[in-house]
Amino acid sequence: MNRRKFLHQTTATTLLSTVAGSVSLSKAKAAANDRITIGVIGVGKQGVSDFVKTMKFPQTQMVAMCDVVAERRENGKKIANDFYAKLNNEPNYDGVSVHEDFREVTGRDDIDAVMVVTPDHWHAIPVVAAAKAGKDIYCEKPISRTIAEGRAMVNAVQANKVVFQTGSQQRSEYDGKFRIAAELVRNGKIGEVISVNIGIGDPNVPCDLPAEEVPEGTNWDLWLGPAPMRPYNEILCPKGVHNHFPRWRLYREYAGGMVADFGAHHFDIAQWGLGTDDTGPVRLVPPQDDDAKRGMMLEYANGVKMFHGGPGGTTFVGTSGVVSVDRSRLETIPADLREKNPIGEDGTKLENAGGRNGYSHVANWLENIESRGKCICHEEIGHRTASICHITNIAYQLRKELNWDPKTEQFDDAEANQLVDQEMRGEWKLA
C-alpha cells in the first residue's frame, strides 16, 4: 500500500493547486514510490485526453500504455515520456512500457491503478480483472455493454474494495451547472417533478459495415475480443493515430448508440436530480411509430415520467417551474427562479467536486484513492445510469411495452431478459 499512500502533509495542497492550474514543475518531482503508478488501457483520442489530464497531477506516474493498435500505444508512450523528460530534465527518459494485451497491465504488481478507455464492449473484462488484482479504476462511460456486465463490474469493485470513478464528468465540471440544476430539483424549487426530457441521439443498431483489409500493426481479433467475429472495418477501429471519436459506439455488438454515448451523461444528471442513483425506471413504453428513434417513455415508481427526446441536455419539468441544463447553459422558468427562491442553509446540498474544468473529475478520483472513499460517480452510480441506456435500447429493439425491476434487474418479459446480457465469444468471460 505504500505507493498508494500520499504524503498526508502535501496531498491537500498539491491537489488543490493542480485543480487551480498553478502547479509548478518542481512540485511534481516526488519520488516514484510516493506516486500512484497508472497503466492506460485504450490509447485512442479519449484515452490520450484522460491520461494527459491525469499525469499533470504530481501524485501520479504513467508507466504503461496498452492498445491493440501499435501506433496508438507508441504514441501514448511518446506523449508520456516526453512529458516526464521535460518535467525531470531527463532528455532520455524512458519509463513507459507498451503492451498489446490488457492482461499484461492488470497482472503487473508495480501498477496501482488503471484507466480503462476502450470501446464499451471492452470495459467489463479489464475492470473485473483490475479489481481482482486490487487496482483502483477510472473507467470511461458508459461503464458497460450490457446490464449483466455492469452488475459484475460493481460486484468485483466492491468485493475487492477498490476505488472506481465513472468518466461521467458532468457531475464534477462545467462550472457546476449540472450540480446546481440537480440541487434546484432536489430542493423542490420547481415544485413536484412531473417529467424529465433527455435530449440525446438515436438507439443502437446492428453492425452492417463491409469487410476491409486489416492494417499492419492492428490486432483485429483482440479488438473484437468478446464481441461476435466479423471482418475489420476502419469505422470501427481507425487506422493508426486518429483525432476523432470512432463510430463503433453506434453499433449494438459493441455499444449502445447515442442513447448510451451521451445518455451516460444526461440520464446521469436526471438520476442525480431525481435522487434515484440506486434505482431506475420501472416501465418503458416505446413510441407508437415503429420507425421512430425518439419518444421512448420511461416511468419511475413514483409516477415521474422520463422521455427520450427534447432539448439537448436534461430538462426537469415541475408543477411550478422548469430547469433545463446542458454544458453551455443553465436555464430556468421562471427566469429568476434561483434568485427568488434560493436554497437555504438547511437545504439539500449535493457533493461539490468542482474546480478547474477538465481536471476536477480526475481530482475527485485521486482524492478518493487517498482517502479510500467513494467517488462522485462511483461504480453503482455508473451502472445504474448505463442500465437506463441499456433498457431504453432493449425497448426500442423489441418495440413493446416492458416492466423493469431495478432490484432484480430483470424484465417481466422473457425475450427482453435474453438481452440483459450478451454471450461472449471464444475464451473471453468474466472470471
N, C-alpha and C positions, 0 to 999 in steps of 0.2 A: 504493500500500500504506500510505500514511501514516495514513489514517483507521483502518486495521485494526490498527495497532500501538499497543498500550497504552504508557503511560509506565512503563518497567520498574521504576522505584523505587516506584511506587504500586500496581501491579497486584495483587501478592500480598496487600497489606494490605486493599485495597478488596474483593477477592473474599472474603477470609476474614471480614471484618466484615459483609458483606452476608449471607453464609450464616448467620452467627451472629445476624442480625437486629438489628445495632446500628449500621447506617449512619445518619449524620445527614444532613439535607438539604444542609448546606454541602459535604459531600464529593462530592455529585453535580453540582456546578456547574463541571465541566470544560468546556473549550471544545468546541464541537460537532465540530470537526475531529479531536479526540482520541478520539471515541467511535465505536462500531460503529453505523452507521446501519442500521435494520431496517425492512423492509416486511412487513406481515402479509397473507397470502393466505388468506382464510377467517376471518370475524369473528363466528362463532356463539358458542355457550356455551363450547366448548373453546378456540376462538381467543382470546376475551377472557381466559379464565383464563391461557392461556400467555403472552400478551403483557404482561398486568399484572404477572405474576411477573418477566418479563424486564426490563421498563422500570425496575424498582426497583434494578437493578444500575447503578451510576454510569458504567459503561463503555458503556452502550447509549443509543440515541436512536431512538425510534419516529418514523418520518417518513411512513409511508404505510399506509393501510387499504384492502384490496381485498375486495369481496364482490359477488355477483350480486344481492343484496337491498339496496336503497338504505338502508333504515332501519338495517340492521346495520353497514354501513360508516360511516354517520354517527354511530352510537352508539360505535363504536370510536374514531373521530376525537375525539368529545367526551370520552371517558374519558381518552385520552392527552393532549389539550390541557389539560384540567382539572388533570391531574397535573403537567404542566410549568408551568402557570400558577402553581400553588401553590408548586412547588419553586423557581422562579426569581423569585417575587414579581412576576410579569408578568400582570396580570388579563386582558389582551387577547392572550395568547399564541395563535398560530395557525400551528404549524409542521408540521401533519399533513395530508397531502393524501388525497383519496379517489379510488378507481378501481373501475370495474366489471369490467375485463378484466385478468387477471394479467399479460399481456404488457406492459402499461404500467409494471408494477412491475419485472419482471425486466429490462426494457430500460433502466432508469434507471442512469446512471453514478454517481450520488451515493448509491446504496444498496449497502451492503456485504454484507448478509445478508438472508435471508428466512425466515419461519416459514410453513410450508405446513400449514394446519389446515382442510382442506376435506374433503368426503366422499371415501372411498377411491378412487373412480373418477377423481378429480381430483388425485391425488398425482403420478403419473408425469410427466405433461407439464410442469407447472410446475417440478418438481425438475430434470428434464433441461435445461429452458431456463435455469434459475437457475445450474446447474453450468456450462453452456457460457458463461454471462455472468460466470463467476468469482466467484459469490456463495456464501458459506457458508450452510448449510441446517439448519434444525430442522424435521423432518417428523413429523407425528403417526403413530402406529401404527394398524393395520399399514401398512407403507410402500407397499404396492401393492394393486391389484385382482387382478392375475394374476402368475404366476411370471415370464413373459417381461417384463412391465413392471418387475418388481423387478430383474431382471438388467440391463436397460437403464439403470435408475437407478444401480445400482452402477457400471457401466461409465462413465457420464457423470461421476459424482462422482470416481472415481479418475483418469480421463483428464485432468480439469481441476484436480486437486489441491485440491479444496475440502473444508472440514470439514463433516461430516454427523453429526447426532445424531438417532436414532430416539426418539420420545416414549414409550419403554417404561421408565418411571421406576422400576420396582421394583428395578432394579439399583443405583440411587443412594439410594433413600429408604426410608421405613417403618422407621426406626431400625436399618437394616442386617439385618433379619430374613432377607431373601432371600439376601444375601451369606453370612451365617453358615450358612444351610441348605446352600447350594451348596458352601461350604468343607468342611463335615462330610462331604458325599458325596464330594467330590474327594479327600479325605484318607483315605478308606476307613473312616470311623468307623461305618458301618453294614455293613461287610463288602463283599462283591461285590454290585453292584446287580443286582437281578433284574427289577424293573419300576418304572414311574412312572405314577401316575394324575394326569390333568389334569381338575380339576373345573370345567368351563365349560358354557355353554349349547349351543343347537342349531345344526346346519348351516344354511347359507343356503337360500333358496327363491326361485322365480321371483316377480316382482312382478305382482300382480293387482289393484292398487288402482283404484278408479273414477276417472273424469275429474272435475275441478273447474275452476272459473274461475281463471285466473292473476291473482293480486293485482297491483294497480298498484305499480310500483317493483321488480318481480321479473323478471329476465331468465331465463325458463324455458329457452329454447333454450341459453343459456350454462351454466345449471346442469347440464343434461344433458350438454353437451359431447360427449365421445367415446362416451357410453353410447347405447343404442338410443333412437330417438324414441318418446315416449309422452306422454299428457296429464299435465298438472300434478295433483298431489295434495299437500295440505299436510302429510301424514305424512312425505313425502319432503323437502319444503322448507317448513318452517313460515313462517307469515306474520310479517313484521317481526322485532322483537327477541323472543327466547324464552329460557326458562330451563330447558330440558330437552335431553336427548340425542336427536335425531331418529331415527326408525326406518328411515331409508334403509339403515342398517347391517344390516338383516335380509335384504335382497334381493340376489339373485345378480347383477343387472345393475350394481350399484353397490358391493357389499361382500361380505364373507364370513360374514354372520350372526354369532351369538355365538361360533361356533368361532374366528372371526378377531378379533372385538372384544376379548374377554378372553383368547382363546388367544394373541394377540400379547403378552400379559403372562405367562401361565403356561407356555406352551410355551417362552417365552424363558428362564424360570428353569430349566426342565428341561434345556434345551440348556446353560445355564451350569453346572449341577451335573454333567452328564454329560461336559463338556469337548468338546462337539460343535458349537461355534459356526461352524465352517467346513464343516459337512456336514449330514446329516439321516438320517432312516429310509430303509430300502431296500425294505420290504414293507408293504403295507396289507391288512388283512383286515376287511371290514365285518361287522357283526352279522348273524346268520342271519335275524332278523326284518327283512323289507324295510321295515317301517314304523318301526323303531327309530331314534331320534335320538341315542342314546348307544351306546357299546360298540365303536367302531372300535378296532382294534388296529394299532399301528404298530411295526415291528420294526427295530432297528438291526443293522448288520453283525456286531456282537459278541454278538448274541443278546438284548440288553436289549429288553424289550417295554414300549411306552408305550400307555396306554389312555385314550380319551376318556370320562371319567366318573369318579365317585368324590367324595370330599370336596372342598369348594371349595378352590381353590388348586392347589398342586403337592405330591404325596406320593411320596417315594422309598422303595421297599421293598428292603432288602438282606438278605443271608444272616444278619446278626446284629443288625439294628435297622431302625428306620423314622424318617424325618424328614418331617414334614408342615408346610407353611408357607403362610400366607395373610397378608393385610395386617394383620389384627388378632391373629395368633398365630404362634408357632413351637413345635411340639410334637415330642417325640422318644420313641421306645421303644427302650431303657428311658428312663424319665423323666429320669434323671440322666446321660444319655449325655454331655453336654457337660462336666459336672463331673468325671466319672470318666475320661474319655478326651479330654482337651483337645488342641488342635492345637499341636504344638511349634514352636520357632523355625525348624526346618528343614522344616516342613510347607508345603503349597501355600497361598499367600495370594492371594486374588483382589483386584482393584482396589477400593479403598475410596473411593468418591466421596461419602461420607456427609457430613452436615451438617444444616442445618435442613430438615426435610421441606417439600416444595413448592418448594424453591429449589435443592437440590443438583444435580438433573439439568440445569437450565439453567446452573448454575455450571460444571459439567463441560464443557458446550458452549463457554462463553465462555473458559474456561481453555485449551481446545484451539484455539480461534480464535487466541489469542495465541501459543501455542507451535507451531502448525501440526501438532498431534499427532492421535491417533486418540481419538475419544470412547468412553466406556464402552459405548455401544450404537451403534456406527458402522454404516455402510451395509451391510457384508456380514453383520453380526450381524442387523440388522433384516430383511434379505432372507431369510436362512435361516430365521428364525422365521416370517415371513409365508409362506414356502414350505410349511412344515409345515401351516399353516392351510389353504392352498390345496389341497394334495394330499389332505388329510382331506376337504374339501368335495367334491373330484372323486370320491373313492372312495365317499362317501355318494350322490352323484348317480348314479353308474353302478351301484352295488351289486354290485361284483365285486372279487375279489382282484386287486391290482396290484403289480407290482415297479417301484420307482423308483430311478433312478441319480442320486445327488446331484452327481456330477461333470458329466455331460452335461445334467442337468436335463430328462430325458426318461423316459417310462414305457416298458414293454415292450408297450404296447397302443395301437394307432392311434387308437381312439376317445378314450382318455384324453389322448393327446398333442394332440388338437384343442382340448382345454380348457386347455392350458398358457397360452394367450393368448386374448384376445377381440378381434374386429375392432373398429376404431374408426370411429365414424360421421363421414361427411362429410369436411371438410377436416382433421380432427384426426389427428395422427400424432406419433410420437416421432422428430422430425427430428434 
